[in-house]
């Protein structure tokens, strides 16, 4: 799926997904950013995994000392560098989230929102392990997925993206129970609370899962 975001759903196409979002979805997107902002302390080093064109980085940069965003899509990163050119404490890098080119224990906050944990199509435990590696003890990792309560709004948004040609035609026979499948191979899944807890069980961390805005589930991980 990372190839899908690099090849088809990147740069201006990705930006259009957010521009056509209906009001309830825009509320969800804003609620996720607001939740993250509450976790950032002034001067924090923050890493966003799967940043796309840097949609949320300007907000995070208002409070953090430095915000780095990584993504595999060169097109999205190029657009992001144009959009963030006037914000000196942001940096966009082409990097794989399961092979981060950072030292151990660098970041105060590691952020992966809007169901990125599913969209990357990598081993989710490896993704969390690598994120823990680069996080400072006492820092926070924030992974979000969708609340089941948000299903109809999420489905409406994906249908709008499909109608705009940003995604393939939705395969309604295979789309149910938190999973959206398109006929061009796109597939969006969901991580539920018990799955988050299972993914983090083997690590030396504290984990809690909280619901935000009846739209997001945040898995909040604190390394020891």
PyMOL CGO cylinders between C-alpha atoms (Angstrom):
from pymol import cmd
from pymol.cgo import CYLINDER

trace = [
    CYLINDER, 0.00, 0.00, 0.00, 2.93, 2.33, 0.47, 0.3, 1, 1, 1, 1, 1, 1,
    CYLINDER, 2.93, 2.33, 0.47, 3.38, 2.04, -3.32, 0.3, 1, 1, 1, 1, 1, 1,
    CYLINDER, 3.38, 2.04, -3.32, -0.23, 3.17, -3.80, 0.3, 1, 1, 1, 1, 1, 1,
    CYLINDER, -0.23, 3.17, -3.80, 0.46, 6.36, -1.86, 0.3, 1, 1, 1, 1, 1, 1,
    CYLINDER, 0.46, 6.36, -1.86, 3.71, 6.92, -3.76, 0.3, 1, 1, 1, 1, 1, 1,
    CYLINDER, 3.71, 6.92, -3.76, 2.34, 6.21, -7.23, 0.3, 1, 1, 1, 1, 1, 1,
    CYLINDER, 2.34, 6.21, -7.23, -1.31, 7.28, -7.22, 0.3, 1, 1, 1, 1, 1, 1,
    CYLINDER, -1.31, 7.28, -7.22, -2.40, 8.99, -4.03, 0.3, 1, 1, 1, 1, 1, 1,
    CYLINDER, -2.40, 8.99, -4.03, 0.40, 11.50, -3.49, 0.3, 1, 1, 1, 1, 1, 1,
    CYLINDER, 0.40, 11.50, -3.49, 1.17, 15.21, -3.67, 0.3, 1, 1, 1, 1, 1, 1,
    CYLINDER, 1.17, 15.21, -3.67, -1.80, 17.20, -5.05, 0.3, 1, 1, 1, 1, 1, 1,
    CYLINDER, -1.80, 17.20, -5.05, -4.02, 14.09, -5.26, 0.3, 1, 1, 1, 1, 1, 1,
    CYLINDER, -4.02, 14.09, -5.26, -3.47, 13.48, -1.56, 0.3, 1, 1, 1, 1, 1, 1,
    CYLINDER, -3.47, 13.48, -1.56, -4.09, 17.15, -0.82, 0.3, 1, 1, 1, 1, 1, 1,
    CYLINDER, -4.09, 17.15, -0.82, -7.39, 16.95, -2.72, 0.3, 1, 1, 1, 1, 1, 1,
    CYLINDER, -7.39, 16.95, -2.72, -8.54, 14.12, -0.44, 0.3, 1, 1, 1, 1, 1, 1,
    CYLINDER, -8.54, 14.12, -0.44, -8.53, 16.56, 2.46, 0.3, 1, 1, 1, 1, 1, 1,
    CYLINDER, -8.53, 16.56, 2.46, -10.04, 19.40, 0.46, 0.3, 1, 1, 1, 1, 1, 1,
    CYLINDER, -10.04, 19.40, 0.46, -13.14, 17.35, -0.43, 0.3, 1, 1, 1, 1, 1, 1,
    CYLINDER, -13.14, 17.35, -0.43, -13.62, 15.98, 3.09, 0.3, 1, 1, 1, 1, 1, 1,
    CYLINDER, -13.62, 15.98, 3.09, -17.15, 16.57, 4.45, 0.3, 1, 1, 1, 1, 1, 1,
    CYLINDER, -17.15, 16.57, 4.45, -17.61, 18.58, 7.68, 0.3, 1, 1, 1, 1, 1, 1,
    CYLINDER, -17.61, 18.58, 7.68, -17.68, 15.60, 10.07, 0.3, 1, 1, 1, 1, 1, 1,
    CYLINDER, -17.68, 15.60, 10.07, -14.43, 14.30, 8.60, 0.3, 1, 1, 1, 1, 1, 1,
    CYLINDER, -14.43, 14.30, 8.60, -12.79, 17.71, 8.89, 0.3, 1, 1, 1, 1, 1, 1,
    CYLINDER, -12.79, 17.71, 8.89, -13.86, 17.70, 12.54, 0.3, 1, 1, 1, 1, 1, 1,
    CYLINDER, -13.86, 17.70, 12.54, -12.16, 14.31, 12.98, 0.3, 1, 1, 1, 1, 1, 1,
    CYLINDER, -12.16, 14.31, 12.98, -8.96, 15.55, 11.31, 0.3, 1, 1, 1, 1, 1, 1,
    CYLINDER, -8.96, 15.55, 11.31, -8.88, 18.63, 13.53, 0.3, 1, 1, 1, 1, 1, 1,
    CYLINDER, -8.88, 18.63, 13.53, -9.59, 16.57, 16.66, 0.3, 1, 1, 1, 1, 1, 1,
    CYLINDER, -9.59, 16.57, 16.66, -6.58, 14.35, 15.94, 0.3, 1, 1, 1, 1, 1, 1,
    CYLINDER, -6.58, 14.35, 15.94, -4.25, 17.34, 15.62, 0.3, 1, 1, 1, 1, 1, 1,
    CYLINDER, -4.25, 17.34, 15.62, -5.67, 18.95, 18.75, 0.3, 1, 1, 1, 1, 1, 1,
    CYLINDER, -5.67, 18.95, 18.75, -5.08, 15.75, 20.70, 0.3, 1, 1, 1, 1, 1, 1,
    CYLINDER, -5.08, 15.75, 20.70, -1.45, 15.62, 19.57, 0.3, 1, 1, 1, 1, 1, 1,
    CYLINDER, -1.45, 15.62, 19.57, -0.92, 19.29, 20.40, 0.3, 1, 1, 1, 1, 1, 1,
    CYLINDER, -0.92, 19.29, 20.40, -1.96, 18.56, 23.99, 0.3, 1, 1, 1, 1, 1, 1,
    CYLINDER, -1.96, 18.56, 23.99, 0.85, 16.02, 24.23, 0.3, 1, 1, 1, 1, 1, 1,
    CYLINDER, 0.85, 16.02, 24.23, 3.62, 18.25, 22.87, 0.3, 1, 1, 1, 1, 1, 1,
    CYLINDER, 3.62, 18.25, 22.87, 5.69, 20.35, 25.24, 0.3, 1, 1, 1, 1, 1, 1,
    CYLINDER, 5.69, 20.35, 25.24, 7.45, 23.53, 24.13, 0.3, 1, 1, 1, 1, 1, 1,
    CYLINDER, 7.45, 23.53, 24.13, 10.80, 22.64, 22.59, 0.3, 1, 1, 1, 1, 1, 1,
    CYLINDER, 10.80, 22.64, 22.59, 10.02, 18.96, 21.96, 0.3, 1, 1, 1, 1, 1, 1,
    CYLINDER, 10.02, 18.96, 21.96, 11.66, 17.01, 19.16, 0.3, 1, 1, 1, 1, 1, 1,
    CYLINDER, 11.66, 17.01, 19.16, 8.76, 15.50, 17.20, 0.3, 1, 1, 1, 1, 1, 1,
    CYLINDER, 8.76, 15.50, 17.20, 8.77, 12.88, 14.42, 0.3, 1, 1, 1, 1, 1, 1,
    CYLINDER, 8.77, 12.88, 14.42, 5.77, 12.23, 12.19, 0.3, 1, 1, 1, 1, 1, 1,
    CYLINDER, 5.77, 12.23, 12.19, 5.67, 8.91, 10.34, 0.3, 1, 1, 1, 1, 1, 1,
    CYLINDER, 5.67, 8.91, 10.34, 3.93, 9.03, 6.94, 0.3, 1, 1, 1, 1, 1, 1,
    CYLINDER, 3.93, 9.03, 6.94, 3.69, 12.81, 6.85, 0.3, 1, 1, 1, 1, 1, 1,
    CYLINDER, 3.69, 12.81, 6.85, 2.61, 13.04, 3.19, 0.3, 1, 1, 1, 1, 1, 1,
    CYLINDER, 2.61, 13.04, 3.19, 2.96, 16.67, 2.11, 0.3, 1, 1, 1, 1, 1, 1,
    CYLINDER, 2.96, 16.67, 2.11, 3.32, 17.81, 5.71, 0.3, 1, 1, 1, 1, 1, 1,
    CYLINDER, 3.32, 17.81, 5.71, -0.33, 18.64, 6.31, 0.3, 1, 1, 1, 1, 1, 1,
    CYLINDER, -0.33, 18.64, 6.31, -0.10, 18.82, 10.11, 0.3, 1, 1, 1, 1, 1, 1,
    CYLINDER, -0.10, 18.82, 10.11, 3.52, 19.94, 10.50, 0.3, 1, 1, 1, 1, 1, 1,
    CYLINDER, 3.52, 19.94, 10.50, 2.80, 23.70, 10.61, 0.3, 1, 1, 1, 1, 1, 1,
    CYLINDER, 2.80, 23.70, 10.61, 0.52, 23.18, 13.61, 0.3, 1, 1, 1, 1, 1, 1,
    CYLINDER, 0.52, 23.18, 13.61, 3.01, 20.99, 15.45, 0.3, 1, 1, 1, 1, 1, 1,
    CYLINDER, 3.01, 20.99, 15.45, 5.81, 23.44, 14.69, 0.3, 1, 1, 1, 1, 1, 1,
    CYLINDER, 5.81, 23.44, 14.69, 3.95, 26.17, 16.59, 0.3, 1, 1, 1, 1, 1, 1,
    CYLINDER, 3.95, 26.17, 16.59, 4.74, 24.36, 19.83, 0.3, 1, 1, 1, 1, 1, 1,
    CYLINDER, 4.74, 24.36, 19.83, 7.60, 21.92, 19.16, 0.3, 1, 1, 1, 1, 1, 1,
    CYLINDER, 7.60, 21.92, 19.16, 11.27, 22.83, 18.91, 0.3, 1, 1, 1, 1, 1, 1,
    CYLINDER, 11.27, 22.83, 18.91, 11.75, 20.78, 15.73, 0.3, 1, 1, 1, 1, 1, 1,
    CYLINDER, 11.75, 20.78, 15.73, 9.30, 18.68, 13.71, 0.3, 1, 1, 1, 1, 1, 1,
    CYLINDER, 9.30, 18.68, 13.71, 10.58, 16.07, 11.26, 0.3, 1, 1, 1, 1, 1, 1,
    CYLINDER, 10.58, 16.07, 11.26, 8.24, 14.35, 8.83, 0.3, 1, 1, 1, 1, 1, 1,
    CYLINDER, 8.24, 14.35, 8.83, 9.15, 11.24, 6.88, 0.3, 1, 1, 1, 1, 1, 1,
    CYLINDER, 9.15, 11.24, 6.88, 7.44, 9.66, 3.88, 0.3, 1, 1, 1, 1, 1, 1,
    CYLINDER, 7.44, 9.66, 3.88, 8.27, 7.39, 0.95, 0.3, 1, 1, 1, 1, 1, 1,
    CYLINDER, 8.27, 7.39, 0.95, 6.49, 9.53, -1.66, 0.3, 1, 1, 1, 1, 1, 1,
    CYLINDER, 6.49, 9.53, -1.66, 8.92, 11.92, -3.28, 0.3, 1, 1, 1, 1, 1, 1,
    CYLINDER, 8.92, 11.92, -3.28, 6.05, 13.77, -4.95, 0.3, 1, 1, 1, 1, 1, 1,
    CYLINDER, 6.05, 13.77, -4.95, 4.35, 14.48, -1.62, 0.3, 1, 1, 1, 1, 1, 1,
    CYLINDER, 4.35, 14.48, -1.62, 7.63, 15.53, -0.02, 0.3, 1, 1, 1, 1, 1, 1,
    CYLINDER, 7.63, 15.53, -0.02, 8.41, 17.95, -2.86, 0.3, 1, 1, 1, 1, 1, 1,
    CYLINDER, 8.41, 17.95, -2.86, 4.98, 19.57, -2.48, 0.3, 1, 1, 1, 1, 1, 1,
    CYLINDER, 4.98, 19.57, -2.48, 5.48, 19.69, 1.27, 0.3, 1, 1, 1, 1, 1, 1,
    CYLINDER, 5.48, 19.69, 1.27, 8.84, 21.40, 0.98, 0.3, 1, 1, 1, 1, 1, 1,
    CYLINDER, 8.84, 21.40, 0.98, 7.21, 24.15, -1.07, 0.3, 1, 1, 1, 1, 1, 1,
    CYLINDER, 7.21, 24.15, -1.07, 4.38, 24.57, 1.42, 0.3, 1, 1, 1, 1, 1, 1,
    CYLINDER, 4.38, 24.57, 1.42, 6.67, 24.55, 4.48, 0.3, 1, 1, 1, 1, 1, 1,
    CYLINDER, 6.67, 24.55, 4.48, 9.44, 26.71, 3.04, 0.3, 1, 1, 1, 1, 1, 1,
    CYLINDER, 9.44, 26.71, 3.04, 8.67, 29.54, 5.46, 0.3, 1, 1, 1, 1, 1, 1,
    CYLINDER, 8.67, 29.54, 5.46, 8.65, 27.40, 8.60, 0.3, 1, 1, 1, 1, 1, 1,
    CYLINDER, 8.65, 27.40, 8.60, 12.28, 26.90, 9.67, 0.3, 1, 1, 1, 1, 1, 1,
    CYLINDER, 12.28, 26.90, 9.67, 11.71, 24.32, 12.42, 0.3, 1, 1, 1, 1, 1, 1,
    CYLINDER, 11.71, 24.32, 12.42, 10.26, 21.71, 10.05, 0.3, 1, 1, 1, 1, 1, 1,
    CYLINDER, 10.26, 21.71, 10.05, 12.15, 19.13, 8.01, 0.3, 1, 1, 1, 1, 1, 1,
    CYLINDER, 12.15, 19.13, 8.01, 10.84, 16.58, 5.50, 0.3, 1, 1, 1, 1, 1, 1,
    CYLINDER, 10.84, 16.58, 5.50, 12.84, 13.44, 4.72, 0.3, 1, 1, 1, 1, 1, 1,
    CYLINDER, 12.84, 13.44, 4.72, 12.45, 10.49, 2.35, 0.3, 1, 1, 1, 1, 1, 1,
    CYLINDER, 12.45, 10.49, 2.35, 12.65, 7.53, 4.72, 0.3, 1, 1, 1, 1, 1, 1,
    CYLINDER, 12.65, 7.53, 4.72, 11.14, 4.13, 5.51, 0.3, 1, 1, 1, 1, 1, 1,
    CYLINDER, 11.14, 4.13, 5.51, 9.27, 4.08, 8.83, 0.3, 1, 1, 1, 1, 1, 1,
    CYLINDER, 9.27, 4.08, 8.83, 10.56, 0.60, 9.72, 0.3, 1, 1, 1, 1, 1, 1,
    CYLINDER, 10.56, 0.60, 9.72, 14.18, 1.53, 8.93, 0.3, 1, 1, 1, 1, 1, 1,
    CYLINDER, 14.18, 1.53, 8.93, 14.63, 4.94, 10.47, 0.3, 1, 1, 1, 1, 1, 1,
    CYLINDER, 14.63, 4.94, 10.47, 18.00, 6.61, 9.95, 0.3, 1, 1, 1, 1, 1, 1,
    CYLINDER, 18.00, 6.61, 9.95, 18.07, 8.12, 13.43, 0.3, 1, 1, 1, 1, 1, 1,
    CYLINDER, 18.07, 8.12, 13.43, 20.04, 7.31, 16.56, 0.3, 1, 1, 1, 1, 1, 1,
    CYLINDER, 20.04, 7.31, 16.56, 18.36, 5.66, 19.53, 0.3, 1, 1, 1, 1, 1, 1,
    CYLINDER, 18.36, 5.66, 19.53, 16.34, 7.82, 21.93, 0.3, 1, 1, 1, 1, 1, 1,
    CYLINDER, 16.34, 7.82, 21.93, 16.17, 11.04, 19.91, 0.3, 1, 1, 1, 1, 1, 1,
    CYLINDER, 16.17, 11.04, 19.91, 12.51, 12.12, 19.88, 0.3, 1, 1, 1, 1, 1, 1,
    CYLINDER, 12.51, 12.12, 19.88, 10.19, 13.29, 22.62, 0.3, 1, 1, 1, 1, 1, 1,
    CYLINDER, 10.19, 13.29, 22.62, 7.11, 12.48, 20.54, 0.3, 1, 1, 1, 1, 1, 1,
    CYLINDER, 7.11, 12.48, 20.54, 6.61, 10.08, 17.64, 0.3, 1, 1, 1, 1, 1, 1,
    CYLINDER, 6.61, 10.08, 17.64, 3.34, 10.56, 15.77, 0.3, 1, 1, 1, 1, 1, 1,
    CYLINDER, 3.34, 10.56, 15.77, 1.57, 8.27, 13.30, 0.3, 1, 1, 1, 1, 1, 1,
    CYLINDER, 1.57, 8.27, 13.30, -2.00, 9.39, 12.79, 0.3, 1, 1, 1, 1, 1, 1,
    CYLINDER, -2.00, 9.39, 12.79, -4.99, 8.83, 10.54, 0.3, 1, 1, 1, 1, 1, 1,
    CYLINDER, -4.99, 8.83, 10.54, -4.59, 5.07, 10.51, 0.3, 1, 1, 1, 1, 1, 1,
    CYLINDER, -4.59, 5.07, 10.51, -1.05, 5.23, 9.16, 0.3, 1, 1, 1, 1, 1, 1,
    CYLINDER, -1.05, 5.23, 9.16, -0.25, 2.06, 11.07, 0.3, 1, 1, 1, 1, 1, 1,
    CYLINDER, -0.25, 2.06, 11.07, -2.51, 0.21, 8.62, 0.3, 1, 1, 1, 1, 1, 1,
    CYLINDER, -2.51, 0.21, 8.62, -1.79, 2.30, 5.51, 0.3, 1, 1, 1, 1, 1, 1,
    CYLINDER, -1.79, 2.30, 5.51, 1.95, 1.58, 5.52, 0.3, 1, 1, 1, 1, 1, 1,
    CYLINDER, 1.95, 1.58, 5.52, 1.44, -2.13, 4.83, 0.3, 1, 1, 1, 1, 1, 1,
    CYLINDER, 1.44, -2.13, 4.83, 4.43, -3.11, 6.95, 0.3, 1, 1, 1, 1, 1, 1,
    CYLINDER, 4.43, -3.11, 6.95, 4.65, -5.43, 9.94, 0.3, 1, 1, 1, 1, 1, 1,
    CYLINDER, 4.65, -5.43, 9.94, 2.87, -3.35, 12.57, 0.3, 1, 1, 1, 1, 1, 1,
    CYLINDER, 2.87, -3.35, 12.57, 4.96, -4.72, 15.42, 0.3, 1, 1, 1, 1, 1, 1,
    CYLINDER, 4.96, -4.72, 15.42, 8.15, -3.82, 13.55, 0.3, 1, 1, 1, 1, 1, 1,
    CYLINDER, 8.15, -3.82, 13.55, 6.78, -0.32, 13.03, 0.3, 1, 1, 1, 1, 1, 1,
    CYLINDER, 6.78, -0.32, 13.03, 6.13, 0.09, 16.74, 0.3, 1, 1, 1, 1, 1, 1,
    CYLINDER, 6.13, 0.09, 16.74, 9.48, -1.45, 17.70, 0.3, 1, 1, 1, 1, 1, 1,
    CYLINDER, 9.48, -1.45, 17.70, 11.39, 0.99, 15.48, 0.3, 1, 1, 1, 1, 1, 1,
    CYLINDER, 11.39, 0.99, 15.48, 9.37, 3.92, 16.81, 0.3, 1, 1, 1, 1, 1, 1,
    CYLINDER, 9.37, 3.92, 16.81, 10.15, 2.90, 20.39, 0.3, 1, 1, 1, 1, 1, 1,
    CYLINDER, 10.15, 2.90, 20.39, 13.86, 2.70, 19.48, 0.3, 1, 1, 1, 1, 1, 1,
    CYLINDER, 13.86, 2.70, 19.48, 14.05, 6.35, 18.43, 0.3, 1, 1, 1, 1, 1, 1,
    CYLINDER, 14.05, 6.35, 18.43, 11.87, 7.66, 21.29, 0.3, 1, 1, 1, 1, 1, 1,
    CYLINDER, 11.87, 7.66, 21.29, 13.31, 8.98, 24.53, 0.3, 1, 1, 1, 1, 1, 1,
    CYLINDER, 13.31, 8.98, 24.53, 12.44, 7.17, 27.78, 0.3, 1, 1, 1, 1, 1, 1,
    CYLINDER, 12.44, 7.17, 27.78, 9.39, 8.94, 29.15, 0.3, 1, 1, 1, 1, 1, 1,
    CYLINDER, 9.39, 8.94, 29.15, 8.47, 10.19, 25.70, 0.3, 1, 1, 1, 1, 1, 1,
    CYLINDER, 8.47, 10.19, 25.70, 5.22, 9.36, 23.95, 0.3, 1, 1, 1, 1, 1, 1,
    CYLINDER, 5.22, 9.36, 23.95, 4.32, 7.49, 20.76, 0.3, 1, 1, 1, 1, 1, 1,
    CYLINDER, 4.32, 7.49, 20.76, 0.91, 8.32, 19.33, 0.3, 1, 1, 1, 1, 1, 1,
    CYLINDER, 0.91, 8.32, 19.33, -0.60, 5.87, 16.83, 0.3, 1, 1, 1, 1, 1, 1,
    CYLINDER, -0.60, 5.87, 16.83, -4.18, 6.43, 15.71, 0.3, 1, 1, 1, 1, 1, 1,
    CYLINDER, -4.18, 6.43, 15.71, -6.76, 4.31, 13.96, 0.3, 1, 1, 1, 1, 1, 1,
    CYLINDER, -6.76, 4.31, 13.96, -10.49, 4.71, 13.46, 0.3, 1, 1, 1, 1, 1, 1,
    CYLINDER, -10.49, 4.71, 13.46, -13.20, 4.29, 16.06, 0.3, 1, 1, 1, 1, 1, 1,
    CYLINDER, -13.20, 4.29, 16.06, -16.00, 1.95, 15.01, 0.3, 1, 1, 1, 1, 1, 1,
    CYLINDER, -16.00, 1.95, 15.01, -18.36, 4.84, 15.78, 0.3, 1, 1, 1, 1, 1, 1,
    CYLINDER, -18.36, 4.84, 15.78, -16.90, 6.73, 12.82, 0.3, 1, 1, 1, 1, 1, 1,
    CYLINDER, -16.90, 6.73, 12.82, -17.53, 4.01, 10.22, 0.3, 1, 1, 1, 1, 1, 1,
    CYLINDER, -17.53, 4.01, 10.22, -20.33, 5.69, 8.25, 0.3, 1, 1, 1, 1, 1, 1,
    CYLINDER, -20.33, 5.69, 8.25, -18.44, 9.00, 8.01, 0.3, 1, 1, 1, 1, 1, 1,
    CYLINDER, -18.44, 9.00, 8.01, -15.25, 7.24, 7.00, 0.3, 1, 1, 1, 1, 1, 1,
    CYLINDER, -15.25, 7.24, 7.00, -17.13, 5.32, 4.32, 0.3, 1, 1, 1, 1, 1, 1,
    CYLINDER, -17.13, 5.32, 4.32, -18.75, 8.51, 3.02, 0.3, 1, 1, 1, 1, 1, 1,
    CYLINDER, -18.75, 8.51, 3.02, -15.33, 10.15, 2.73, 0.3, 1, 1, 1, 1, 1, 1,
    CYLINDER, -15.33, 10.15, 2.73, -13.83, 7.21, 0.86, 0.3, 1, 1, 1, 1, 1, 1,
    CYLINDER, -13.83, 7.21, 0.86, -16.81, 7.19, -1.49, 0.3, 1, 1, 1, 1, 1, 1,
    CYLINDER, -16.81, 7.19, -1.49, -16.20, 10.88, -2.27, 0.3, 1, 1, 1, 1, 1, 1,
    CYLINDER, -16.20, 10.88, -2.27, -12.53, 10.10, -2.96, 0.3, 1, 1, 1, 1, 1, 1,
    CYLINDER, -12.53, 10.10, -2.96, -13.56, 7.26, -5.25, 0.3, 1, 1, 1, 1, 1, 1,
    CYLINDER, -13.56, 7.26, -5.25, -16.03, 9.45, -7.16, 0.3, 1, 1, 1, 1, 1, 1,
    CYLINDER, -16.03, 9.45, -7.16, -13.29, 12.07, -7.61, 0.3, 1, 1, 1, 1, 1, 1,
    CYLINDER, -13.29, 12.07, -7.61, -10.99, 9.45, -9.14, 0.3, 1, 1, 1, 1, 1, 1,
    CYLINDER, -10.99, 9.45, -9.14, -8.54, 9.59, -6.24, 0.3, 1, 1, 1, 1, 1, 1,
    CYLINDER, -8.54, 9.59, -6.24, -9.28, 5.99, -5.29, 0.3, 1, 1, 1, 1, 1, 1,
    CYLINDER, -9.28, 5.99, -5.29, -10.57, 3.08, -7.30, 0.3, 1, 1, 1, 1, 1, 1,
    CYLINDER, -10.57, 3.08, -7.30, -14.21, 1.99, -7.32, 0.3, 1, 1, 1, 1, 1, 1,
    CYLINDER, -14.21, 1.99, -7.32, -15.23, 0.65, -3.91, 0.3, 1, 1, 1, 1, 1, 1,
    CYLINDER, -15.23, 0.65, -3.91, -15.86, -3.09, -3.84, 0.3, 1, 1, 1, 1, 1, 1,
    CYLINDER, -15.86, -3.09, -3.84, -18.98, -3.18, -1.70, 0.3, 1, 1, 1, 1, 1, 1,
    CYLINDER, -18.98, -3.18, -1.70, -18.98, -6.96, -1.39, 0.3, 1, 1, 1, 1, 1, 1,
    CYLINDER, -18.98, -6.96, -1.39, -15.63, -6.84, 0.41, 0.3, 1, 1, 1, 1, 1, 1,
    CYLINDER, -15.63, -6.84, 0.41, -16.15, -3.59, 2.33, 0.3, 1, 1, 1, 1, 1, 1,
    CYLINDER, -16.15, -3.59, 2.33, -17.45, -4.15, 5.86, 0.3, 1, 1, 1, 1, 1, 1,
    CYLINDER, -17.45, -4.15, 5.86, -16.49, -4.22, 9.55, 0.3, 1, 1, 1, 1, 1, 1,
    CYLINDER, -16.49, -4.22, 9.55, -13.82, -1.53, 9.41, 0.3, 1, 1, 1, 1, 1, 1,
    CYLINDER, -13.82, -1.53, 9.41, -12.27, -2.68, 6.12, 0.3, 1, 1, 1, 1, 1, 1,
    CYLINDER, -12.27, -2.68, 6.12, -12.61, -0.70, 2.88, 0.3, 1, 1, 1, 1, 1, 1,
    CYLINDER, -12.61, -0.70, 2.88, -11.56, -2.42, -0.36, 0.3, 1, 1, 1, 1, 1, 1,
    CYLINDER, -11.56, -2.42, -0.36, -11.33, -0.82, -3.80, 0.3, 1, 1, 1, 1, 1, 1,
    CYLINDER, -11.33, -0.82, -3.80, -11.33, -2.72, -7.09, 0.3, 1, 1, 1, 1, 1, 1,
    CYLINDER, -11.33, -2.72, -7.09, -7.91, -1.28, -8.02, 0.3, 1, 1, 1, 1, 1, 1,
    CYLINDER, -7.91, -1.28, -8.02, -6.25, -3.03, -5.08, 0.3, 1, 1, 1, 1, 1, 1,
    CYLINDER, -6.25, -3.03, -5.08, -6.50, -0.32, -2.42, 0.3, 1, 1, 1, 1, 1, 1,
    CYLINDER, -6.50, -0.32, -2.42, -7.39, -1.67, 1.03, 0.3, 1, 1, 1, 1, 1, 1,
    CYLINDER, -7.39, -1.67, 1.03, -7.85, 0.25, 4.26, 0.3, 1, 1, 1, 1, 1, 1,
    CYLINDER, -7.85, 0.25, 4.26, -8.13, -1.67, 7.52, 0.3, 1, 1, 1, 1, 1, 1,
    CYLINDER, -8.13, -1.67, 7.52, -8.62, -0.71, 11.17, 0.3, 1, 1, 1, 1, 1, 1,
    CYLINDER, -8.62, -0.71, 11.17, -6.66, -1.44, 14.36, 0.3, 1, 1, 1, 1, 1, 1,
    CYLINDER, -6.66, -1.44, 14.36, -8.90, -2.00, 17.39, 0.3, 1, 1, 1, 1, 1, 1,
    CYLINDER, -8.90, -2.00, 17.39, -8.03, -1.59, 21.09, 0.3, 1, 1, 1, 1, 1, 1,
    CYLINDER, -8.03, -1.59, 21.09, -7.24, -5.25, 21.79, 0.3, 1, 1, 1, 1, 1, 1,
    CYLINDER, -7.24, -5.25, 21.79, -5.01, -5.35, 18.71, 0.3, 1, 1, 1, 1, 1, 1,
    CYLINDER, -5.01, -5.35, 18.71, -3.09, -2.28, 19.84, 0.3, 1, 1, 1, 1, 1, 1,
    CYLINDER, -3.09, -2.28, 19.84, -2.56, -3.80, 23.27, 0.3, 1, 1, 1, 1, 1, 1,
    CYLINDER, -2.56, -3.80, 23.27, -1.40, -7.07, 21.72, 0.3, 1, 1, 1, 1, 1, 1,
    CYLINDER, -1.40, -7.07, 21.72, 1.05, -5.25, 19.43, 0.3, 1, 1, 1, 1, 1, 1,
    CYLINDER, 1.05, -5.25, 19.43, 2.74, -3.51, 22.37, 0.3, 1, 1, 1, 1, 1, 1,
    CYLINDER, 2.74, -3.51, 22.37, 2.59, -6.32, 24.94, 0.3, 1, 1, 1, 1, 1, 1,
    CYLINDER, 2.59, -6.32, 24.94, 6.16, -7.58, 24.46, 0.3, 1, 1, 1, 1, 1, 1,
    CYLINDER, 6.16, -7.58, 24.46, 7.82, -4.16, 24.80, 0.3, 1, 1, 1, 1, 1, 1,
    CYLINDER, 7.82, -4.16, 24.80, 8.98, -2.41, 27.97, 0.3, 1, 1, 1, 1, 1, 1,
    CYLINDER, 8.98, -2.41, 27.97, 6.39, 0.34, 27.71, 0.3, 1, 1, 1, 1, 1, 1,
    CYLINDER, 6.39, 0.34, 27.71, 3.21, 1.65, 29.25, 0.3, 1, 1, 1, 1, 1, 1,
    CYLINDER, 3.21, 1.65, 29.25, 0.27, 1.57, 26.83, 0.3, 1, 1, 1, 1, 1, 1,
    CYLINDER, 0.27, 1.57, 26.83, -3.21, 3.03, 26.92, 0.3, 1, 1, 1, 1, 1, 1,
    CYLINDER, -3.21, 3.03, 26.92, -5.85, 3.31, 24.23, 0.3, 1, 1, 1, 1, 1, 1,
    CYLINDER, -5.85, 3.31, 24.23, -8.17, 6.32, 24.28, 0.3, 1, 1, 1, 1, 1, 1,
    CYLINDER, -8.17, 6.32, 24.28, -11.03, 7.37, 22.03, 0.3, 1, 1, 1, 1, 1, 1,
    CYLINDER, -11.03, 7.37, 22.03, -11.04, 10.93, 20.71, 0.3, 1, 1, 1, 1, 1, 1,
    CYLINDER, -11.04, 10.93, 20.71, -14.08, 12.70, 19.25, 0.3, 1, 1, 1, 1, 1, 1,
    CYLINDER, -14.08, 12.70, 19.25, -15.89, 9.37, 18.68, 0.3, 1, 1, 1, 1, 1, 1,
    CYLINDER, -15.89, 9.37, 18.68, -13.77, 9.16, 15.54, 0.3, 1, 1, 1, 1, 1, 1,
    CYLINDER, -13.77, 9.16, 15.54, -10.21, 8.14, 16.46, 0.3, 1, 1, 1, 1, 1, 1,
    CYLINDER, -10.21, 8.14, 16.46, -8.61, 5.53, 18.64, 0.3, 1, 1, 1, 1, 1, 1,
    CYLINDER, -8.61, 5.53, 18.64, -5.22, 6.64, 19.91, 0.3, 1, 1, 1, 1, 1, 1,
    CYLINDER, -5.22, 6.64, 19.91, -2.71, 4.10, 21.14, 0.3, 1, 1, 1, 1, 1, 1,
    CYLINDER, -2.71, 4.10, 21.14, -0.43, 6.08, 23.45, 0.3, 1, 1, 1, 1, 1, 1,
    CYLINDER, -0.43, 6.08, 23.45, 2.86, 4.35, 24.22, 0.3, 1, 1, 1, 1, 1, 1,
    CYLINDER, 2.86, 4.35, 24.22, 5.42, 5.54, 26.79, 0.3, 1, 1, 1, 1, 1, 1,
    CYLINDER, 5.42, 5.54, 26.79, 8.84, 3.80, 26.71, 0.3, 1, 1, 1, 1, 1, 1,
    CYLINDER, 8.84, 3.80, 26.71, 10.53, 3.17, 30.04, 0.3, 1, 1, 1, 1, 1, 1,
]
cmd.load_cgo(trace, "trace")
